[in-house]
Amino acid sequence: MTTTSAERTPDWSDERWQVRARSWVDAHLSRAGRRVTGLVEPRVRPWSLVWRVPTDDGPVWFKANNPGTVHEAVLVETLAELTPDRVLTPIAVDRRQGWSLLPDGGESLRDVLGRDPDLSHWERALPGYAALQLASAPRADELVALGVPDHRPEVLAGLLAELLDDHGSLLTGAEGGLSQDMYERLRAELPSYAERCRRLADIGIPATVQHDDLHDGNVFAGPDGYRYFDWGDASVAHPFGTLLVTLRSIRYADKPAADDTRLARLRDAYLEAWTGRYDRRTLVEAADLAIQLGPVSRSLSWRRALDTPDESRAEYADAVPGWLEELFAADPL
């Protein structure tokens, strides 16, 4: 069940809130030797408010998260300490309020692929993300303690059972929600799901940060390499769960080129970072399991993102039950 209350959910349209946030931005830019040169450009979603802030040294980006995604600020700050070449280093972070102020990251991988739709760009981008995950794995327990959601295989089946009790989020029997037949099918799937979670945990690949929405719009592709951003959906989980969204997004974006052989090559480029510790057969088995189990993580991340009384959440509400139904969909490969 969601736990939102109006008292703890910020009203981003409130003038007092905006003045306070703007003062925070101004103060931290001043400390960095920069000043605002124009009006901010807002983008509002139920899960976050983003301001593009023009300055005398190029734009910067202010982000405020809702309570369901508030962990993004502390996660970005921690990743910048661990892997500064893989993410943008924040100009400032307020962990308690879930605020972050980031430099401009330049063009995205989506921009690059728009000019040059060659999947080799992904072959170069995925190993860097894998390196970030490996560097973060020793800090997994700390990240959970800091508030990053725990989606490790050991707890994922229990989270699914709890999610199935949340009929409000699943819209059970309502338009856009789970049908009663699908709900019963998901209930019956629980033992099998739990067994696959146990098998994935038993393989022993350490949990780490898992972006859970890694598509070409969330990767910067600059002259200094690839940097990964927009961590509001992230959790501490099996690393290979990333492949669910990544491979699907590649297939949907470039259907003629992204056949099974090329997608498998991208998967293998990502898995290469673990080949010194595990044999190829084990890695492919773990990747298959993580992809199969991943829709539950996606459904949970959407439920957190929509943990707000904002009426606009209704536009996205079917994503929570929709992702659960994907448990019975075909693997991207």
Protein Blocks (a to p, Z undefined) as FASTA:
>chain_A
ZZbdfklmccfkbmklmmmmmmmmmmmmmmnopacfbdcdddddfkbccdddddfeopad
dddddfklmmmmmmmmmmmmmmmmlmccdfbdcfknopacdddebjafklmmmmmccfkl
mmmmmmmmmmmmmmmmmmmmmmmmnopacfbfklmmmmmmmmmmmmmlnogoiahiacfk
lmmmmmmmmmmmmmmmmmmmmnopacdddeklacfklcccdfkbccdehjllgccddfkl
mmmmmmmmmmmmmmmlmcfklmmmmmmmmmmmmmmmbcfklmmmmmmmmmmmmmmmmmmm
mmmmmncfbfklmmmmmmmmmmmmmmmmccfZZ
